């Protein structure tokens, strides 16, 4: 293998740049040429590809986002689009591809592997819902961002004797809400994987008021139903009964940005370097994950077929800690 490509696809996060850096510099160490593909699969189809050297990735270790960019690529979801991508890879004499991204991005890598093009995937999503890895790139930084917001909101909630609904990202995964709620001392965490009723939430707020707490913090995963707005309406309609007025804070895309944490920098560096070793060594169609504090090489079809289940023990612990 003489030349490898690297792309970032799907949602951005803090940790992508350290991973790109690791791929490029490990490629240098392994003696292969490194090609950066801009705007994910869309840029791959369009041929937005440039050679990358050590200096191209200098100074990006502490930067959030991705210097390669990312974009949606509906054309790549079709066989014709994937054939265009293969044509581009062949035109640039690229022998193998490192794909950094979430479930959809890794599914794209698997499709290229099925077309006999060597690919290796690296899990990178703040949702932390990819099977075969304990944690994905970007999760730790997002958690610390959320935790900082919870701590700040708790200050103002206590000052005004209010309940706050803090909505986190995560699509259909409640991991960010659960982990940040546990670390932030929330009274309740609402996850799409765990059924909770409006009455359950109202009861939690009322009990917090009766116990003499100065606030009630409820962390809500964006995928939880019936949703943050519905529960806010319900609680505000029962303010006199429950004791607290309610405010809503949606953290939104602030969770994706910022300088990556030390953990994310190290994780991204290790996964990026190992992905290059695997690819140059002839491995294809696999994901390099992190399981039980070590590398875990998992077939991509196993990684993308199942969404990782929420840790129910962690959830049960959160219900004990919020008393």
HELIX and SHEET records of a PDB file:
HELIX    1   1 UNK A   16  UNK A   30  1                                  15    
HELIX    2   2 UNK A   40  UNK A   46  1                                   7    
HELIX    3   3 UNK A   54  UNK A   57  5                                   4    
HELIX    4   4 UNK A   74  UNK A   77  5                                   4    
HELIX    5   5 UNK A   79  UNK A   91  1                                  13    
HELIX    6   6 UNK A  103  UNK A  114  1                                  12    
HELIX    7   7 UNK A  139  UNK A  160  1                                  22    
HELIX    8   8 UNK A  175  UNK A  184  1                                  10    
HELIX    9   9 UNK A  198  UNK A  210  1                                  13    
HELIX   10  10 UNK A  228  UNK A  237  1                                  10    
HELIX   11  11 UNK A  239  UNK A  242  1                                   4    
HELIX   12  12 UNK A  252  UNK A  255  5                                   4    
HELIX   13  13 UNK A  262  UNK A  280  1                                  19    
HELIX   14  14 UNK A  300  UNK A  305  1                                   6    
HELIX   15  15 UNK A  312  UNK A  321  1                                  10    
SHEET    1   A 7 UNK A  49  UNK A  51  0                                        
SHEET    2   A 7 UNK A  33  UNK A  37 -1                                        
SHEET    3   A 7 UNK A   3  UNK A   8  1                                        
SHEET    4   A 7 UNK A  96  UNK A 101  1                                        
SHEET    5   A 7 UNK A 119  UNK A 123  1                                        
SHEET    6   A 7 UNK A 286  UNK A 291  1                                        
SHEET    7   A 7 UNK A 294  UNK A 299 -1                                        
SHEET    1   B 4 UNK A 188  UNK A 190  0                                        
SHEET    2   B 4 UNK A 216  UNK A 221  1                                        
SHEET    3   B 4 UNK A 162  UNK A 168  1                                        
SHEET    4   B 4 UNK A 245  UNK A 250  1                                        
END                                                                             
